[in-house]
Amino acid sequence: MEELLVRYENILDAVPFSPTYYENGFDFRASPVITAQHPNAFQLMQWGLIPWWTKSATDAGQIRMRTLNGISEEIFEKPAFKDAARDGKRCLIPCTGFFEWRWFKGGKVKYPYFIHHSQEKIFSLAGLWSSWTDKTTGEMRDTYTVLTTRANPLLEKIHNSKKRMPVILAREYEKDWLNPNLTRDDVLALCEPIDDKLLEAYTISKLITDRKIDNKDVPDICRKFEYPELALLDG
């Protein structure tokens, strides 16, 4: 948490947060984000946006399975995201890197990659957030989605099934993203793919998907792992 406070200098207070070496979106863990509504504080929110209009906990559980990511080009039209987009509920999601799978042989063979910023140990993904209240229990949940954009050349090669990538904001645009006065065109202009020269990527062990391994016990899960057969598949 101390590193986050140093990286985001305008943040006044920390939140109780224990980082892990990797995060599976379907675990729906709470992570620190910075919102346009409270730009000087971290807030803990669960990954997987639940729109305010969701009727029940059952519906919430189903919706958040489909809202870990949001296609930036569609956020002003898609029912799950359009209210948050219209109301300026944008957020910064601190990140040290992310994982993507590269597919071969029609999806029968795949290899995991770790992608990180070449110049920033901690960088920001662009997101939207929302608050939802369970009418049965009165519990309120704050949740977020990671916005995606078309892949740059590097991610087009790696994420070759969908050719998408998260929206990575340059540090100088972070405050712009939190500006409550942005127009729709302003928002979409900030959702362009980052220059692939600012990213580095390499293959990692397939142990990342082993549910028997607690990621707290695998501090080197992001360590580079070579697959000799990849040279043949690339050829």
N, C-alpha and C positions, 0 to 999 in steps of 0.2 A: 504493500500500500504506500510505503514511503516513496518508492520510485514514481508512482502515479502522481503524488503530490508535487514532486519535483518537476515532472514532465508538464503537468498542467498547472502552471504557476498561479492562475487566478482562483484555484480551488482553496477554500478556507478550512474545510473539515474533511476528515477521513470517514469511512464507513467500515463496519466489520466485514472483512472480506479476506478469504484465504485462497490465493491463486492456485490453480492446478496446472499440470504440464500440458494438458490438452483438454478440450471441452467438446463433448458430444452434444450437439444441439438438442437431441431428443431427451437429454437429461433435464432440460429446462431449468438449469441452475440460475440463481440470481447473480448478476454481475454489475459492477459500477458503471454507470453512464452519466453523461452530462447533458442536460436538456436546455433548450432555448428558453424555457420558462424559469429555470433555476441555474443559470450559467456559472454560478460561483460555488456550486456544491456537487458532490457525487451523490447519486441516488442508486440504490440497489433495485434492479428490475430483472424479471425473468425473461429469458429469450423465448420468442414465440408470441407475436402480438395477438392479444385478445381484444377485439373491437368493443367499444362501450355498449353497443346494442345487443351483445350476445345474451341469449335468454337464460341459459342454464349452465351449470358446471359441466354437464355432459357435453353440451355444445362447445363450451370453452376448450375442453380437452381435445375435441376433434379439430376445431379451427386452428389452434396453435401448432398442430402438426403440419399445417400447410402455410404457416406465416413466419417461419424462421427467417426466410428471405422474402424480399419484395422487389419485383421488377420495377426499377426506377421510372422507366418510360410509361408505366401504367398506374402509378400510385394515385393520380388524381381521378382515375376512373374506377379502379377496383373497389368493390364494397368494403373489403376488410381494411383498406388503407386510406380511402379518399377523405374521410373526416379528419384523420390525423394530419394528412397532407394539407388540407384546406385550413386547419386551425394552427398550422405552424408548429406542430408537435414533433420537431426534429431533435435529434440527439447525436452526440459523439460517442462512439463505442471504442474505448481503448483496446489496443490489440498489439501483440508481439509477432503474430504470424497466423497463417491459416493453412488448412489442408485441402488438397484436391486430388481426385483420382484420375489417372490417365488410362484410357481403355484401348484394348486391342482385340482383334478377332471377334468383332461384333459384340463386344461386351463380355466375352467369356474370360478374358484375362485383363487384370487391372493392376496398377502400381500407384502407391500413395506418394504424394509430394508435399513438402513443406515449403511455403512461400513466405518470404519476409521482406521488409523494406531494407534496402542496402545502406541507407543513411540515418534511419531512425530506429532505435531499439523498440520504442513504443510509438505507434502511429494510430490514427483515428479512422475508423470506418463510419460511414454515414448511415444513420438510422432514423426510424420513426418510432414513436412510443404512444401508448394509450393506457388509460385507466379503466378498469372494469370492476363492477361491484356485483358480487354473488347475492342475488336477492333472497336466497334461502338463509344464508349465514350472516350476511352483512359484511363479509370480508371483501376488502378492496385489493386488487392486484394491479401493479404497474408492470407493463410488459413492453417489449420492443422487437423490432424486426431489423435485420441487416439489409440494406438496399444493394441491389446488384445492377451492373451495367454490362454492355457488350465487352467481350474479352479483348485485351490488347494482344499483340502477336505472341507473347510468352504464354499467356493463359489460354490462348486459342489452341496452342499446341498441347498444353497439359490438360486443361479441362475440355477435352476434345469431344465430349458427349453433348454438352449444352453450349459450350463456348460463351460462358458468362464468367463474371468475376465480381467480387465485392467492390463497392464504391469506396476508394481510398482517398481521403481528403489531404491535400497538401497542408502543412502546418499553417501556412499563411492564409488558408481559406477556412480554417476551423471556426473563427469568430464569425465569418460571413455565414456559415451554415447555421449558426445559432441566432442570426439576426432575425427578429420577429417580423420584419418588414419586407422580407423577400417576396418577389412575385413568383408565379408559377414558372415563368421562363428563367428566372434567376436560379430556382431550385434545380431545374433540369440541366441548366448549364454547368452546375457544380457536380453533376453525376456522370461526368465523362470518365473514360478509363484513364488510369494513371500511366505515364510513360513507362514502358517495360524496362527501360534502362535503370529505373529506380527500384526494381525488384530483383531478388535472387531466389532461385528455386533449386531443390535437389530431392532425390528420392530418399525415403525413410523406410524403416522396417514395417512389414505388414502386421506386426504385433500391435499396432495402434488400434486394430479392430478387435483384439482379444479381450472379451468382456471379463475374463477371469483375472486380468491384471489391473490392479488399482493404479491409476496413473500417478498417484503420489509416490509410488514405489518405483517409478520408472523415470528418473530425472533426465535421462538421455533419450527419451522417446523421439526427440527431434534430431537426434544424431544422424548424420549422413549414412546411408546404407546403399551399397552398390548392387545392381542386378546385371550381371554380365550379358544376359540374354537380350537386354534392352537394345544393345547395339545392333543385334540382328533384326529385331522388330522395327527399329528406326530405318534400317536399310531397305 
